[in-house]
Amino acid sequence: MSTAAIQASGIRVTLPIAAAMGVPLDEIVAAPRIVDPRMPQKAQRSGGRVIVPLSRNQGEPKAYKLTIPASESAPATRTHPGYEWLYVLSGRLRLILGDYDLTLGPGEVAEFDTQQPHWFGSTGKGDVEILSLFGGRGERAHLRARTTHRPRQG
């Protein structure tokens, strides 16, 4: 059977299907529409911080990119329901978590329950950029896999 014959038989089958469904034929045979995969980035300001929401959906956890200026270096701890995961992209992040006073650099991660007194900002020596995943109902960013120890066999 020739290619033209195969195409003609395909159209003979497709036309009645399109008619029965009430759908134009070009919607069935057209190439799929490509959706723009880029996230609209509408930066918001909170104090000196620039916050860019990265989540497309309305559910949780939510993803954000934050730029915190060097001027935001005076800690003021707070608590609220939720769970937060922070990843430092650039600069130095100061994290106060309970009795801990930590400094994180690029590539370092912190994960914590936000019901613990906490604050994070710049060390005061420059701006810091971070990625944040936050779940208001206490969702964790990831689960740790647990393995069972199995002795090696022979």
N, C-alpha and C positions, 0 to 999 in steps of 0.2 A: 504494500500500500504506500502511495506517495505521501510526502509531507503535506501537500495541498489537500489530499483526501482526508488525512487525519485531522487537519485544522477545520475542514468543512464539517466533518462529523461531530467535532467538539462544539462547534457553534450551533449545530442542529440540536444538540442535547442542552446546551447552556441557555438558549433563547427561551424554551418553555419553563425552565427553572426560574429565570429572571422574571418572567411574566407571572408565574404562580406566586412568587415572593413579593411582587410589586416593587422590584428594585431595577433601576436602569442597568442595562448590560455593561456599560462602561465601569460601573462600580464593582462588578464581579470580576472583570478581566483586567482592570487597570492595575498598575504597579502599586504596592502598598504606600500609603502616605508616610513620609518620614517626619517624626515629631522632633522638634528642636530639643536636644538633650541638655542644653545649658540651663543652669538654674538662674532665675532672675535674682540679681543681687541688689536688694534695696537696703542700703546701710542705714542703721539707726544710731543715734547718739544717746548715751546715758552718762551724764557727767562728762568726763573727758574720754570715755571709752567709745570705740566704734564697734558696733555689733552687726554682723552680717548673718542673717538666718540662712542656713544651707539646706534645710529640710523642705521637701516639696509637699509632704503629707501633713495632715493636721494631728496625727497621733504622736505618741512618745516612744522612745526618747527623741528629743529635738537636737539638731546639730547646729552649731554656731561657729563662726570665726570671729575672734575678738582681737582688737588692737588696743592695748592698754598703754597710755602714755607714761613716761618716766615720772610725771608729777603725781601719779596715783600710787604713792608708796607708803601712805599712812594707814596702818591696819585698823579696821573697825569690824570685828567679828560679828557674825550673825548665824542664825539657825533657821531652817525651814524644811518641810518635808521634801524628800527626793534623794537622788543619787547622782553624782557628777563624776565625769571622766574628763581629764584635761591632758592635752598633748601640746608641748611647747614647739612651735615652728621656728621662732627666732627670738633673740633676746634672753633675758633672765627673769624667771617668774618667782616671786616670793609667795609661798603658801603657808599660812598659819592654819593649823588644824589641831584643835585642842591645845595640848601643851607643846606641840611640835612647831618649829619655825624652820621651814625648809626652803632651799633655793634649787630650782630646776632649770636646766639648760635645754638647748635644742635637742629634740629626740627623746626627751624624758617624759614620763607619764605619771599622773597621779589619779587615783580613783578613791572616792570616799562617800560616806553617808552624810548628806547635808544637814542632818539633825545634830551633828557634832558642830560645835562652834568653829567657824571657818572664815577665812578671808583670803583672797588672792589678788595680786597686783604686781606692779613693777618693783624691782629692787631699788629703783631710784637712779640707776645708772644708764637708763635708756628705755625706749619703748619695748614692749614684749608682744608677740603675736602668738595666739594659742587657738587650738581647736577645742571645742567643748561639746560633749554629749551630756544632756541633762534629761532625766526622767523625773517628773514631779511626783509620781506615785511610787518612786523607789526602784524603778527598773535599772538593772545593772547594764553597763555597756557590753559586757561579754561574760560568758561563763567559763570557768576554768575546768578543763578536762581532768578527770581523776583516772589514774591508771591503777590497775591491780598488779602487784608484783607477781610475776610468774618465773619460777626458776628456769634457767636455760636447760634445754635437753641436749644431752650427749653430743 
